[in-house]
Amino acid sequence: MIAPSSTWFTAEPRWGWMIVAYFFLGGLAGGCYFLAAFIELLGRREDWPLARLGYLIAFPLVVLSGLLLTMDLSRPLRFWHMLIERNTFMPMFKAWSPMSIGSWALSIFGLFTFISFLGAMADLDRDRWPGLQLLRPTTLFSRVVAVVGAFFGFFVASYTGVLLAVTNRPLWSDTPLLGMLFVVSAASSSCALMILMAGRYGWTTPAVAGLHRMDKWMIALELVVLVAMIVSLGSAARGWLNVWGLLLVVLVVVPGLLLPLLAWRPGRFPERSAAMPMLILFGALMLRVVIVYASEAI
């Protein structure tokens, strides 16, 4: 007989929609910034507007995700206690605490997204922002910011899954693959969001075509990682034998993974169609809903 998971006895953290939205938007922010930095550093000149678009997207998403995370606290006004020691008012970093690491990573990433956001704004209207030309994409300073910011963007995109894995909750702590699943999902959904926005402007640059190819590979990888995660749960996988397991298939696997993989063939959907990116974004959001609430329901 296979021994049951040792996490079944724990109390649920009672996370609601704000944490789910934080997981989703934080992943998008990290993914869009990482893609924008990659395009800025390695893309062609005609691809630079796409990099600028990624920076313009990332900063508002970071702000919104940070607000959601703060508002979910029992005492939102004390969020600064995660960063500053209340008696000495000195920076406080706890290397052993996932919450402390995540708070600092999100704050630092927010700073870099803000710098890149200002640079993108300066690039849009050079006459209005003459003092910010140093921050414009493709300058040396902007490239340095992009490299460091991309590191923190990747961390933020994967951190939410790792945060769940280090809790003592069923389904979350019974697999080592949640962090990988979340970062791959963030990559595919971020590609979809940038493709969606690029389509609104009618952009057909080489980088947009590259995002289409990358998204197909990320969706396929996400499906593989999802299956591997369920297998890795062992006997704890019985936690999916309920309505949440059904919703995982109906709301995540079918619309967010299988349909895009099947329909994204040459001639099936026009490159500017919003249907595919919307399906992928919906599936990514539902993935976080199902994973959070499936464990909460135990």
Buried (B, 14 or more C-beta within 10 A) or exposed (E): EEEEBEBEEBEEBEBEEBBBBBBBBBBBBBBBBBBBBBBBBEBEEEBBBBBBBBBBBBBEBBBBBBBBBBEBEEEEEEBEEBEEEEEEEEEBEEEEBBEBBBBBBBBBBBBBBBBBBBBBBBBEEEEEBEEBEEBBBBBEEBEEBBEBBBBBBBBBBBBBBBBBBBBEBBBBBBBEBBBBBBBBBBBBBBBBBBBBBBBEEEBEBEBBEBBBEBBBEBBBBBBEBBEBBBEBBBEBBBBBEEEBBEBBEEBBBEBBBBBBBEEBEEEEBEEBBBEBBBBBBBBBBBBBBBBBBBBBEB
